[in-house]
Amino acid sequence: MDEGPGLKTGTFSFHPGITLFTGFDSNIFYEHGDEDINRGFVFIANPAISLGLAKPNNLDFKLNADFRWEQFF
C-alpha cells in the first residue's frame, strides 16, 4: 500500500494518521457463563505517526509509532 507523499521537509517525510472505531462488546472481560456478563459499547482511537528519512545513497530509514486507547461505556 502506498502511503502517499506525506509532509516533506528536505529528506524527511512525516505521515500522521488516526483510526477511530465504535462498536458493542457482548463480553468485555471474557467472562464464562450467561449470568452477570459485562456488556457495553466501546470506542477505540488509534493515532499513528510515521517518520521517514531518505538519503541520497539509497539508504532509507523509517520509524512508525502508534498508540491505542479503548474506552468502554
Secondary structure in CASP SS format (residue, H / E / C, confidence):
PFRMAT SS
TARGET T0000
AUTHOR 0000-0000-0000
METHOD secondary structure of the structure
MODEL  1
M C 1.00
D C 1.00
E C 1.00
G C 1.00
P C 1.00
G C 1.00
L E 1.00
K E 1.00
T E 1.00
G C 1.00
T C 1.00
F E 1.00
S E 1.00
F E 1.00
H E 1.00
P E 1.00
G E 1.00
I E 1.00
T E 1.00
L E 1.00
F E 1.00
T E 1.00
G E 1.00
F E 1.00
D E 1.00
S C 1.00
N C 1.00
I C 1.00
F C 1.00
Y C 1.00
E C 1.00
H C 1.00
G C 1.00
D C 1.00
E C 1.00
D C 1.00
I C 1.00
N C 1.00
R C 1.00
G E 1.00
F E 1.00
V E 1.00
F E 1.00
I E 1.00
A E 1.00
N E 1.00
P E 1.00
A E 1.00
I E 1.00
S E 1.00
L E 1.00
G E 1.00
L E 1.00
A E 1.00
K C 1.00
P C 1.00
N C 1.00
N C 1.00
L C 1.00
D E 1.00
F E 1.00
K E 1.00
L E 1.00
N E 1.00
A E 1.00
D E 1.00
F C 1.00
R C 1.00
W E 1.00
E E 1.00
Q E 1.00
F E 1.00
F C 1.00
END
